[in-house]
Amino acid sequence: MKTTETKLIDDRGRVRTGVFAEPVDHINYRDYDLRTTMDKPRSGLARRWRFNQFQFVSVMSDNWLFGLAIVDLKLVSTGFFYLYDFETGDMFEQSLTQPLARGTVMAPYPERGEAGFAARGTSLRILPYVGGRNIRVSAGDTVQADIELNGDHDPLRLASPAGYSGWVFTRKSAGLLASGQIRWGDRIWRCDERTRGTVDWSCGFMRRETAWNWACLAGCLADGTPVGLNLATGVNESGMTENALWLNGECIKLDFARFEFDRYDPTATWRVATSDGRVDLRFVPSGVRKERLNAWVLASNFRQYAGTFEGVLVDNSGKKIPVAGLRGLMEDHFARW
């Protein structure tokens, strides 16, 4: 039985990098030997204020999609969520910010740390437990949500260098069983046996300017097998990737991903494929959540599309698995932290 806490930063202030088969209990970032590009040690205050952390969760059904994020950038925090109805094309979204991360909780514990955000009558919470997460949203009389994500037993965990002196840690899962319901006005969406979810827990001393593309899906194949996918380019690519496929709860590591899309045509079809030939998918966008912010120190050009995947996946035996009609997300993002 495990009796000691596993930390990401060792006793000499160095980050442990690589893919981790076992949980990393504590992201003890204040112990990191952070330095300038000229090798001058940074202060404890700098280590605190340069550290970023966020958590994003999503739930995907045949007819609807839900996404929620809590982001702590120290100077400011953001909480947002959105709902997309594939049957009607309706989207509801709410995004709130808090200066100096007031009303925000982001514990540096990937397996057990709570995340919360509250502002102007809206409350967002992500509560972890063994094998899953509870997601709660309260936004007045407009939206109420209470969702459980279960079966989170084989996540992808990795830490990789970022820039000259930084690093990023991430813990990701996709294809998790979802239960519970969302009430949006007079609509009530209940999770069924095909509803699946994703969890993205990330943190680190990230590059000052970062740009990435990202894709995820969660659902069930034609034979009922749960499936999840996480692909990205632009982050976590220093000798490793954060790309993974989950089939029936088992995490299968993937190689590099290539995204093809027209940034200036929001209706155009995307294509994403991996260099190992395990993924070749097309994505047709439907709804989009977007944001443009240029506030001197901080900036963001963000587009996250809800849509539909089709194409082919390949399992460990080399069997080709057809994908048709699975819901998911695509993202194009520039950030200045």
TORKOL-4160 file (C-alpha; in steps of 0.2 Angstrom, whole numbers, padded with zeros to 4 digits, m for minus):
337
<pt num="1" X="0000" Y="0000" Z="0000"/>
<pt num="2" X="0006" Y="0017" Z="m0004"/>
<pt num="3" X="0012" Y="0027" Z="0011"/>
<pt num="4" X="0022" Y="0042" Z="0004"/>
<pt num="5" X="0016" Y="0056" Z="m0006"/>
<pt num="6" X="0024" Y="0057" Z="m0024"/>
<pt num="7" X="0029" Y="0075" Z="m0028"/>
<pt num="8" X="0034" Y="0081" Z="m0045"/>
<pt num="9" X="0049" Y="0092" Z="m0040"/>
<pt num="10" X="0063" Y="0083" Z="m0032"/>
<pt num="11" X="0074" Y="0088" Z="m0016"/>
<pt num="12" X="0086" Y="0098" Z="m0028"/>
<pt num="13" X="0072" Y="0108" Z="m0036"/>
<pt num="14" X="0072" Y="0099" Z="m0052"/>
<pt num="15" X="0056" Y="0093" Z="m0061"/>
<pt num="16" X="0054" Y="0075" Z="m0065"/>
<pt num="17" X="0049" Y="0073" Z="m0084"/>
<pt num="18" X="0041" Y="0059" Z="m0094"/>
<pt num="19" X="0026" Y="0049" Z="m0094"/>
<pt num="20" X="0020" Y="0042" Z="m0077"/>
<pt num="21" X="0012" Y="0026" Z="m0074"/>
<pt num="22" X="0008" Y="0030" Z="m0056"/>
<pt num="23" X="m0001" Y="0045" Z="m0049"/>
<pt num="24" X="0009" Y="0061" Z="m0045"/>
<pt num="25" X="0000" Y="0066" Z="m0029"/>
<pt num="26" X="0007" Y="0084" Z="m0027"/>
<pt num="27" X="0013" Y="0097" Z="m0039"/>
<pt num="28" X="0025" Y="0106" Z="m0027"/>
<pt num="29" X="0029" Y="0120" Z="m0039"/>
<pt num="30" X="0035" Y="0132" Z="m0026"/>
<pt num="31" X="0050" Y="0120" Z="m0023"/>
<pt num="32" X="0055" Y="0121" Z="m0042"/>
<pt num="33" X="0072" Y="0130" Z="m0045"/>
<pt num="34" X="0065" Y="0143" Z="m0057"/>
<pt num="35" X="0078" Y="0154" Z="m0066"/>
<pt num="36" X="0079" Y="0167" Z="m0078"/>
<pt num="37" X="0086" Y="0164" Z="m0096"/>
<pt num="38" X="0103" Y="0171" Z="m0089"/>
<pt num="39" X="0102" Y="0157" Z="m0075"/>
<pt num="40" X="0098" Y="0169" Z="m0061"/>
<pt num="41" X="0087" Y="0161" Z="m0048"/>
<pt num="42" X="0070" Y="0168" Z="m0047"/>
<pt num="43" X="0062" Y="0173" Z="m0031"/>
<pt num="44" X="0048" Y="0163" Z="m0021"/>
<pt num="45" X="0036" Y="0177" Z="m0026"/>
<pt num="46" X="0040" Y="0175" Z="m0045"/>
<pt num="47" X="0038" Y="0156" Z="m0043"/>
<pt num="48" X="0020" Y="0159" Z="m0036"/>
<pt num="49" X="0015" Y="0172" Z="m0049"/>
<pt num="50" X="0022" Y="0163" Z="m0064"/>
<pt num="51" X="0013" Y="0147" Z="m0061"/>
<pt num="52" X="m0003" Y="0144" Z="m0071"/>
<pt num="53" X="m0016" Y="0130" Z="m0068"/>
<pt num="54" X="m0032" Y="0125" Z="m0076"/>
<pt num="55" X="m0045" Y="0111" Z="m0077"/>
<pt num="56" X="m0057" Y="0108" Z="m0091"/>
<pt num="57" X="m0070" Y="0094" Z="m0091"/>
<pt num="58" X="m0083" Y="0090" Z="m0105"/>
<pt num="59" X="m0098" Y="0079" Z="m0107"/>
<pt num="60" X="m0104" Y="0072" Z="m0124"/>
<pt num="61" X="m0120" Y="0064" Z="m0129"/>
<pt num="62" X="m0127" Y="0060" Z="m0146"/>
<pt num="63" X="m0138" Y="0076" Z="m0145"/>
<pt num="64" X="m0129" Y="0088" Z="m0134"/>
<pt num="65" X="m0112" Y="0094" Z="m0127"/>
<pt num="66" X="m0106" Y="0102" Z="m0111"/>
<pt num="67" X="m0089" Y="0110" Z="m0108"/>
<pt num="68" X="m0083" Y="0119" Z="m0092"/>
<pt num="69" X="m0066" Y="0126" Z="m0087"/>
<pt num="70" X="m0058" Y="0134" Z="m0072"/>
<pt num="71" X="m0042" Y="0144" Z="m0076"/>
<pt num="72" X="m0030" Y="0152" Z="m0063"/>
<pt num="73" X="m0017" Y="0164" Z="m0070"/>
<pt num="74" X="m0014" Y="0172" Z="m0053"/>
<pt num="75" X="m0017" Y="0190" Z="m0060"/>
<pt num="76" X="m0034" Y="0184" Z="m0065"/>
<pt num="77" X="m0045" Y="0169" Z="m0065"/>
<pt num="78" X="m0058" Y="0163" Z="m0077"/>
<pt num="79" X="m0073" Y="0152" Z="m0076"/>
<pt num="80" X="m0083" Y="0147" Z="m0091"/>
<pt num="81" X="m0096" Y="0134" Z="m0096"/>
<pt num="82" X="m0106" Y="0131" Z="m0112"/>
<pt num="83" X="m0120" Y="0120" Z="m0118"/>
<pt num="84" X="m0123" Y="0116" Z="m0136"/>
<pt num="85" X="m0139" Y="0107" Z="m0143"/>
<pt num="86" X="m0135" Y="0098" Z="m0159"/>
<pt num="87" X="m0153" Y="0096" Z="m0163"/>
<pt num="88" X="m0157" Y="0114" Z="m0163"/>
<pt num="89" X="m0140" Y="0123" Z="m0165"/>
<pt num="90" X="m0143" Y="0133" Z="m0149"/>
<pt num="91" X="m0129" Y="0137" Z="m0138"/>
<pt num="92" X="m0128" Y="0145" Z="m0121"/>
<pt num="93" X="m0112" Y="0151" Z="m0114"/>
<pt num="94" X="m0106" Y="0161" Z="m0099"/>
<pt num="95" X="m0088" Y="0167" Z="m0095"/>
<pt num="96" X="m0083" Y="0176" Z="m0080"/>
<pt num="97" X="m0067" Y="0183" Z="m0073"/>
<pt num="98" X="m0060" Y="0188" Z="m0056"/>
<pt num="99" X="m0045" Y="0199" Z="m0053"/>
<pt num="100" X="m0032" Y="0191" Z="m0043"/>
<pt num="101" X="m0041" Y="0175" Z="m0044"/>
<pt num="102" X="m0054" Y="0180" Z="m0030"/>
<pt num="103" X="m0067" Y="0166" Z="m0027"/>
<pt num="104" X="m0056" Y="0153" Z="m0035"/>
<pt num="105" X="m0049" Y="0137" Z="m0028"/>
<pt num="106" X="m0036" Y="0127" Z="m0038"/>
<pt num="107" X="m0027" Y="0114" Z="m0027"/>
<pt num="108" X="m0011" Y="0107" Z="m0034"/>
<pt num="109" X="m0016" Y="0089" Z="m0032"/>
<pt num="110" X="m0020" Y="0081" Z="m0048"/>
<pt num="111" X="m0029" Y="0066" Z="m0041"/>
<pt num="112" X="m0038" Y="0073" Z="m0026"/>
<pt num="113" X="m0038" Y="0092" Z="m0028"/>
<pt num="114" X="m0054" Y="0102" Z="m0028"/>
<pt num="115" X="m0057" Y="0116" Z="m0041"/>
<pt num="116" X="m0070" Y="0130" Z="m0039"/>
<pt num="117" X="m0075" Y="0147" Z="m0046"/>
<pt num="118" X="m0088" Y="0159" Z="m0040"/>
<pt num="119" X="m0093" Y="0176" Z="m0046"/>
<pt num="120" X="m0109" Y="0186" Z="m0048"/>
<pt num="121" X="m0121" Y="0172" Z="m0044"/>
<pt num="122" X="m0113" Y="0158" Z="m0053"/>
<pt num="123" X="m0104" Y="0144" Z="m0045"/>
<pt num="124" X="m0093" Y="0130" Z="m0054"/>
<pt num="125" X="m0086" Y="0116" Z="m0045"/>
<pt num="126" X="m0075" Y="0100" Z="m0049"/>
<pt num="127" X="m0074" Y="0088" Z="m0035"/>
<pt num="128" X="m0063" Y="0073" Z="m0037"/>
<pt num="129" X="m0065" Y="0056" Z="m0029"/>
<pt num="130" X="m0057" Y="0039" Z="m0032"/>
<pt num="131" X="m0060" Y="0034" Z="m0050"/>
<pt num="132" X="m0070" Y="0050" Z="m0055"/>
<pt num="133" X="m0075" Y="0068" Z="m0053"/>
<pt num="134" X="m0091" Y="0077" Z="m0048"/>
<pt num="135" X="m0096" Y="0092" Z="m0059"/>
<pt num="136" X="m0108" Y="0105" Z="m0052"/>
<pt num="137" X="m0114" Y="0121" Z="m0060"/>
<pt num="138" X="m0126" Y="0133" Z="m0053"/>
<pt num="139" X="m0131" Y="0149" Z="m0063"/>
<pt num="140" X="m0146" Y="0156" Z="m0056"/>
<pt num="141" X="m0162" Y="0150" Z="m0064"/>
<pt num="142" X="m0154" Y="0147" Z="m0081"/>
<pt num="143" X="m0143" Y="0132" Z="m0079"/>
<pt num="144" X="m0141" Y="0119" Z="m0065"/>
<pt num="145" X="m0130" Y="0104" Z="m0068"/>
<pt num="146" X="m0124" Y="0089" Z="m0057"/>
<pt num="147" X="m0114" Y="0076" Z="m0067"/>
<pt num="148" X="m0103" Y="0061" Z="m0061"/>
<pt num="149" X="m0088" Y="0055" Z="m0072"/>
<pt num="150" X="m0083" Y="0037" Z="m0067"/>
<pt num="151" X="m0070" Y="0024" Z="m0073"/>
<pt num="152" X="m0055" Y="0036" Z="m0073"/>
<pt num="153" X="m0043" Y="0022" Z="m0069"/>
<pt num="154" X="m0030" Y="0024" Z="m0083"/>
<pt num="155" X="m0026" Y="0042" Z="m0086"/>
<pt num="156" X="m0012" Y="0049" Z="m0096"/>
<pt num="157" X="0000" Y="0058" Z="m0085"/>
<pt num="158" X="0016" Y="0067" Z="m0091"/>
<pt num="159" X="0027" Y="0082" Z="m0088"/>
<pt num="160" X="0038" Y="0090" Z="m0102"/>
<pt num="161" X="0050" Y="0105" Z="m0103"/>
<pt num="162" X="0042" Y="0121" Z="m0109"/>
<pt num="163" X="0053" Y="0135" Z="m0116"/>
<pt num="164" X="0070" Y="0138" Z="m0109"/>
<pt num="165" X="0067" Y="0135" Z="m0091"/>
<pt num="166" X="0049" Y="0130" Z="m0088"/>
<pt num="167" X="0038" Y="0114" Z="m0089"/>
<pt num="168" X="0020" Y="0108" Z="m0090"/>
<pt num="169" X="0012" Y="0094" Z="m0081"/>
<pt num="170" X="m0005" Y="0087" Z="m0088"/>
<pt num="171" X="m0017" Y="0073" Z="m0082"/>
<pt num="172" X="m0030" Y="0068" Z="m0095"/>
<pt num="173" X="m0044" Y="0055" Z="m0097"/>
<pt num="174" X="m0057" Y="0053" Z="m0111"/>
<pt num="175" X="m0072" Y="0041" Z="m0113"/>
<pt num="176" X="m0077" Y="0041" Z="m0095"/>
<pt num="177" X="m0094" Y="0035" Z="m0091"/>
<pt num="178" X="m0106" Y="0050" Z="m0087"/>
<pt num="179" X="m0121" Y="0050" Z="m0076"/>
<pt num="180" X="m0133" Y="0064" Z="m0070"/>
<pt num="181" X="m0142" Y="0078" Z="m0078"/>
<pt num="182" X="m0141" Y="0096" Z="m0084"/>
<pt num="183" X="m0156" Y="0108" Z="m0083"/>
<pt num="184" X="m0155" Y="0123" Z="m0096"/>
<pt num="185" X="m0171" Y="0133" Z="m0094"/>
<pt num="186" X="m0185" Y="0121" Z="m0098"/>
<pt num="187" X="m0173" Y="0108" Z="m0106"/>
<pt num="188" X="m0167" Y="0094" Z="m0096"/>
<pt num="189" X="m0153" Y="0083" Z="m0103"/>
<pt num="190" X="m0151" Y="0066" Z="m0094"/>
<pt num="191" X="m0135" Y="0056" Z="m0097"/>
<pt num="192" X="m0138" Y="0039" Z="m0104"/>
<pt num="193" X="m0127" Y="0023" Z="m0107"/>
<pt num="194" X="m0119" Y="0032" Z="m0122"/>
<pt num="195" X="m0115" Y="0048" Z="m0113"/>
<pt num="196" X="m0096" Y="0050" Z="m0110"/>
<pt num="197" X="m0084" Y="0063" Z="m0103"/>
<pt num="198" X="m0067" Y="0070" Z="m0102"/>
<pt num="199" X="m0055" Y="0077" Z="m0089"/>
<pt num="200" X="m0040" Y="0089" Z="m0093"/>
<pt num="201" X="m0030" Y="0094" Z="m0077"/>
<pt num="202" X="m0015" Y="0104" Z="m0082"/>
<pt num="203" X="m0002" Y="0116" Z="m0074"/>
<pt num="204" X="0015" Y="0123" Z="m0075"/>
<pt num="205" X="0028" Y="0137" Z="m0079"/>
<pt num="206" X="0022" Y="0138" Z="m0097"/>
<pt num="207" X="0030" Y="0148" Z="m0112"/>
<pt num="208" X="0026" Y="0166" Z="m0111"/>
<pt num="209" X="0017" Y="0164" Z="m0128"/>
<pt num="210" X="0009" Y="0148" Z="m0132"/>
<pt num="211" X="m0001" Y="0142" Z="m0147"/>
<pt num="212" X="m0009" Y="0125" Z="m0149"/>
<pt num="213" X="m0022" Y="0115" Z="m0158"/>
<pt num="214" X="m0032" Y="0102" Z="m0148"/>
<pt num="215" X="m0045" Y="0089" Z="m0152"/>
<pt num="216" X="m0055" Y="0077" Z="m0140"/>
<pt num="217" X="m0070" Y="0066" Z="m0142"/>
<pt num="218" X="m0079" Y="0054" Z="m0130"/>
<pt num="219" X="m0093" Y="0042" Z="m0134"/>
<pt num="220" X="m0097" Y="0024" Z="m0139"/>
<pt num="221" X="m0093" Y="0015" Z="m0155"/>
<pt num="222" X="m0106" Y="0006" Z="m0165"/>
<pt num="223" X="m0103" Y="m0010" Z="m0155"/>
<pt num="224" X="m0105" Y="0000" Z="m0138"/>
<pt num="225" X="m0087" Y="0000" Z="m0134"/>
<pt num="226" X="m0083" Y="0016" Z="m0125"/>
<pt num="227" X="m0070" Y="0027" Z="m0134"/>
<pt num="228" X="m0060" Y="0043" Z="m0130"/>
<pt num="229" X="m0047" Y="0053" Z="m0138"/>
<pt num="230" X="m0035" Y="0067" Z="m0134"/>
<pt num="231" X="m0024" Y="0075" Z="m0147"/>
<pt num="232" X="m0013" Y="0091" Z="m0147"/>
<pt num="233" X="0001" Y="0100" Z="m0156"/>
<pt num="234" X="0010" Y="0115" Z="m0149"/>
<pt num="235" X="0012" Y="0109" Z="m0131"/>
<pt num="236" X="0020" Y="0094" Z="m0122"/>
<pt num="237" X="0031" Y="0090" Z="m0138"/>
<pt num="238" X="0048" Y="0090" Z="m0130"/>
<pt num="239" X="0052" Y="0072" Z="m0135"/>
<pt num="240" X="0034" Y="0066" Z="m0130"/>
<pt num="241" X="0016" Y="0070" Z="m0133"/>
<pt num="242" X="0000" Y="0071" Z="m0124"/>
<pt num="243" X="m0009" Y="0061" Z="m0137"/>
<pt num="244" X="m0019" Y="0046" Z="m0132"/>
<pt num="245" X="m0033" Y="0035" Z="m0137"/>
<pt num="246" X="m0044" Y="0026" Z="m0124"/>
<pt num="247" X="m0054" Y="0010" Z="m0129"/>
<pt num="248" X="m0065" Y="0002" Z="m0116"/>
<pt num="249" X="m0055" Y="0012" Z="m0102"/>
<pt num="250" X="m0038" Y="0007" Z="m0108"/>
<pt num="251" X="m0026" Y="0021" Z="m0112"/>
<pt num="252" X="m0016" Y="0019" Z="m0128"/>
<pt num="253" X="m0002" Y="0031" Z="m0131"/>
<pt num="254" X="m0001" Y="0039" Z="m0148"/>
<pt num="255" X="0013" Y="0048" Z="m0158"/>
<pt num="256" X="0013" Y="0066" Z="m0165"/>
<pt num="257" X="m0003" Y="0074" Z="m0172"/>
<pt num="258" X="m0005" Y="0084" Z="m0187"/>
<pt num="259" X="m0020" Y="0096" Z="m0189"/>
<pt num="260" X="m0026" Y="0103" Z="m0206"/>
<pt num="261" X="m0039" Y="0117" Z="m0206"/>
<pt num="262" X="m0044" Y="0134" Z="m0212"/>
<pt num="263" X="m0042" Y="0146" Z="m0197"/>
<pt num="264" X="m0052" Y="0160" Z="m0206"/>
<pt num="265" X="m0067" Y="0149" Z="m0212"/>
<pt num="266" X="m0076" Y="0143" Z="m0196"/>
<pt num="267" X="m0087" Y="0131" Z="m0207"/>
<pt num="268" X="m0073" Y="0122" Z="m0215"/>
<pt num="269" X="m0070" Y="0103" Z="m0211"/>
<pt num="270" X="m0054" Y="0099" Z="m0201"/>
<pt num="271" X="m0043" Y="0084" Z="m0203"/>
<pt num="272" X="m0032" Y="0077" Z="m0189"/>
<pt num="273" X="m0020" Y="0062" Z="m0190"/>
<pt num="274" X="m0006" Y="0054" Z="m0180"/>
<pt num="275" X="0011" Y="0050" Z="m0187"/>
<pt num="276" X="0009" Y="0032" Z="m0181"/>
<pt num="277" X="m0006" Y="0029" Z="m0192"/>
<pt num="278" X="m0017" Y="0026" Z="m0178"/>
<pt num="279" X="m0029" Y="0040" Z="m0180"/>
<pt num="280" X="m0036" Y="0048" Z="m0196"/>
<pt num="281" X="m0052" Y="0058" Z="m0193"/>
<pt num="282" X="m0062" Y="0072" Z="m0201"/>
<pt num="283" X="m0072" Y="0085" Z="m0190"/>
<pt num="284" X="m0087" Y="0095" Z="m0196"/>
<pt num="285" X="m0089" Y="0110" Z="m0184"/>
<pt num="286" X="m0106" Y="0115" Z="m0178"/>
<pt num="287" X="m0106" Y="0127" Z="m0163"/>
<pt num="288" X="m0091" Y="0138" Z="m0158"/>
<pt num="289" X="m0086" Y="0146" Z="m0142"/>
<pt num="290" X="m0073" Y="0160" Z="m0146"/>
<pt num="291" X="m0064" Y="0174" Z="m0137"/>
<pt num="292" X="m0052" Y="0188" Z="m0142"/>
<pt num="293" X="m0043" Y="0197" Z="m0128"/>
<pt num="294" X="m0028" Y="0208" Z="m0129"/>
<pt num="295" X="m0025" Y="0216" Z="m0112"/>
<pt num="296" X="m0006" Y="0220" Z="m0112"/>
<pt num="297" X="0001" Y="0207" Z="m0101"/>
<pt num="298" X="m0012" Y="0194" Z="m0105"/>
<pt num="299" X="m0019" Y="0189" Z="m0122"/>
<pt num="300" X="m0030" Y="0176" Z="m0129"/>
<pt num="301" X="m0037" Y="0171" Z="m0147"/>
<pt num="302" X="m0048" Y="0156" Z="m0143"/>
<pt num="303" X="m0059" Y="0146" Z="m0154"/>
<pt num="304" X="m0067" Y="0130" Z="m0148"/>
<pt num="305" X="m0079" Y="0121" Z="m0159"/>
<pt num="306" X="m0092" Y="0108" Z="m0155"/>
<pt num="307" X="m0094" Y="0096" Z="m0169"/>
<pt num="308" X="m0094" Y="0078" Z="m0176"/>
<pt num="309" X="m0080" Y="0066" Z="m0180"/>
<pt num="310" X="m0079" Y="0052" Z="m0193"/>
<pt num="311" X="m0065" Y="0042" Z="m0200"/>
<pt num="312" X="m0054" Y="0028" Z="m0193"/>
<pt num="313" X="m0045" Y="0023" Z="m0177"/>
<pt num="314" X="m0033" Y="0008" Z="m0176"/>
<pt num="315" X="m0032" Y="m0003" Z="m0160"/>
<pt num="316" X="m0017" Y="m0012" Z="m0153"/>
<pt num="317" X="m0020" Y="m0027" Z="m0164"/>
<pt num="318" X="m0020" Y="m0017" Z="m0179"/>
<pt num="319" X="m0038" Y="m0018" Z="m0182"/>
<pt num="320" X="m0046" Y="m0003" Z="m0191"/>
<pt num="321" X="m0061" Y="0004" Z="m0181"/>
<pt num="322" X="m0073" Y="0015" Z="m0191"/>
<pt num="323" X="m0079" Y="0031" Z="m0182"/>
<pt num="324" X="m0095" Y="0039" Z="m0188"/>
<pt num="325" X="m0106" Y="0052" Z="m0179"/>
<pt num="326" X="m0096" Y="0054" Z="m0163"/>
<pt num="327" X="m0097" Y="0071" Z="m0155"/>
<pt num="328" X="m0081" Y="0081" Z="m0149"/>
<pt num="329" X="m0071" Y="0096" Z="m0149"/>
<pt num="330" X="m0058" Y="0105" Z="m0159"/>
<pt num="331" X="m0048" Y="0120" Z="m0153"/>
<pt num="332" X="m0037" Y="0133" Z="m0161"/>
<pt num="333" X="m0029" Y="0144" Z="m0147"/>
<pt num="334" X="m0015" Y="0157" Z="m0145"/>
<pt num="335" X="m0012" Y="0163" Z="m0127"/>
<pt num="336" X="0000" Y="0175" Z="m0119"/>
<pt num="337" X="0001" Y="0171" Z="m0100"/>
